[in-house]
Amino acid sequence: MLYTDGSEAMLGDEVAISGNYRGVVVASMDRAEYSAAYPEAQWAYLKKGVLMETDFGGLVHYEDSEHEHFALIRRAK
């Protein structure tokens, strides 16, 4: 999944969602990156997109950035 600026979403990124909400990328099926809390064995079936822990709805799967505005706030260290 790509952010509005064209950069690729990566594990651990802190993200602004539609300007009002926040999220953290906890798994990226696009990059085959999974956090310990969200292992590949449980989530790879989604095949594409990212999982985000959000401040408005808990865990959310986004297949692409078509319907939301995503902006990178900070890359994980």
N, C-alpha and C positions, 0 to 999 in steps of 0.2 A: 504494500500500500504506500502511496505517496502523499506527502503533505502538500499543502497549497503551494509552497515554494519549490516543489519538485523533488525535494530530498526524500529519501526512503525511510520509512518507519523502522526503528530498530528496538530490540529488547531493552527495556528500562527507560525509554524516552518518556519524559513528562510532556504532556500534550494539552493544548487548549482546544476545546471542542465547541465549535460554533460561537466562540467568543465568550460564552457564559459558563462553561463547565470545564472541568479538568479530568485528566485520565493519565494512567501510566500503562505503557505497553508491557504486558506480562507474557505474551507469546506472539511470535510472528511465524505464521505458516508459510508466508512468502519466502522467508529467509531460513526456515527450519531452525528457529531459535525459540527455546522454551525455558521458562524459569523453573526453579525447583518446585514451586507451588503449583505450577500448571505444566506437568510433564508431557512430553511428546506422545507417550503411550495413550494418554487420555484425550488429547486434543488434536492430533494430526488428522483425524477424520474430517475436520473442517476444510482441509485442503488449501484454502487461500485466505488472505487477509490477516488481521491481527485480533488478538484479545486484549481488551483494556479493562483495568479496574478503574471505574469512573466514580466521581463524587455524586452522581445523580441516580445511578441505577445499578451499582455494583459491577459485576462482570458483564461486558458487552462484546459481542463479536461483530467486527466490521469487515465485510468482504472487500470493500473498496471505499474510496473517498468521494464517491459520486453525490451522495445526499447530505454530506456534512462538510463543514469547513474545519480542517485540522491544521493547527499551527504548532510547530515544535517550540517548546519553551526551553527545554534543557535536555541534552544527551546524558545518558547514564555514564557514570565514571568507570 
